[in-house]
Amino acid sequence: MLGIPFTTSIDMWSLGCILIELYIGIPIFPGESESEQLMLLMEVIGLPDMDILEVSSRRQNFFEDDTN
């Protein structure tokens, strides 16, 4: 979503989410758009670190730049 390089760690995160969803029977992040999905993720794990946002090519789609 943020346009950053990723590793196989994302696969482990996804597998964990899928296993939880299969166990409880409902989606844990039921967003219908990227913005909604990111908002739901941030409710659980918090805001992304600044170093992650700095390398994100799509941060302007989700966050306002307040460095002015």
C-alpha positions as CSV (number, residue, x, y, z in Angstrom):
1,M,0.0,0.0,0.0
2,L,2.7,2.4,0.9
3,G,5.0,1.5,-2.0
4,I,8.0,0.3,-0.1
5,P,10.2,-2.7,-0.8
6,F,9.2,-5.7,1.2
7,T,10.6,-9.1,2.1
8,T,9.2,-12.5,2.9
9,S,8.2,-11.1,6.4
10,I,5.0,-9.8,4.7
11,D,4.2,-13.4,3.8
12,M,4.5,-14.5,7.4
13,W,2.2,-11.5,8.5
14,S,-0.3,-12.5,5.8
15,L,-0.3,-16.1,6.8
16,G,-0.9,-15.2,10.4
17,C,-3.8,-13.0,9.4
18,I,-5.3,-15.7,7.2
19,L,-5.0,-18.3,10.0
20,I,-6.7,-15.9,12.5
21,E,-9.5,-15.2,10.0
22,L,-10.0,-18.9,9.4
23,Y,-10.2,-19.5,13.1
24,I,-12.6,-16.7,14.0
25,G,-14.6,-16.8,10.7
26,I,-14.5,-13.1,9.9
27,P,-12.0,-10.7,8.3
28,I,-9.8,-9.0,10.9
29,F,-9.2,-5.9,8.7
30,P,-12.4,-5.7,6.6
31,G,-11.5,-2.4,4.7
32,E,-13.0,-1.8,1.3
33,S,-10.3,0.5,0.1
34,E,-6.6,1.0,0.6
35,S,-7.2,4.0,2.9
36,E,-9.7,2.1,5.0
37,Q,-7.4,-0.9,5.1
38,L,-4.5,1.2,6.3
39,M,-6.6,2.9,8.9
40,L,-7.7,-0.5,10.3
41,L,-4.1,-1.7,10.4
42,M,-3.0,1.5,12.2
43,E,-5.7,1.0,14.9
44,V,-4.0,-2.3,15.8
45,I,-0.3,-1.7,15.2
46,G,-0.1,2.1,15.3
47,L,1.4,4.6,13.0
48,P,4.3,3.5,10.7
49,D,7.7,4.7,11.8
50,M,9.1,7.8,10.2
51,D,11.9,5.8,8.5
52,I,9.2,3.7,6.8
53,L,7.2,6.7,5.7
54,E,10.4,8.4,4.3
55,V,11.0,5.6,1.8
56,S,7.3,5.2,1.0
57,S,6.6,6.3,-2.6
58,R,2.8,6.5,-1.9
59,R,2.7,8.2,1.5
60,Q,1.1,11.4,0.0
61,N,-1.9,9.2,-0.8
62,F,-2.5,8.5,2.9
63,F,-0.7,11.1,5.0
64,E,-0.4,14.9,4.9
65,D,3.1,16.3,4.8
66,D,3.5,18.6,7.7
67,T,7.3,19.3,7.4
68,N,6.6,22.9,6.3
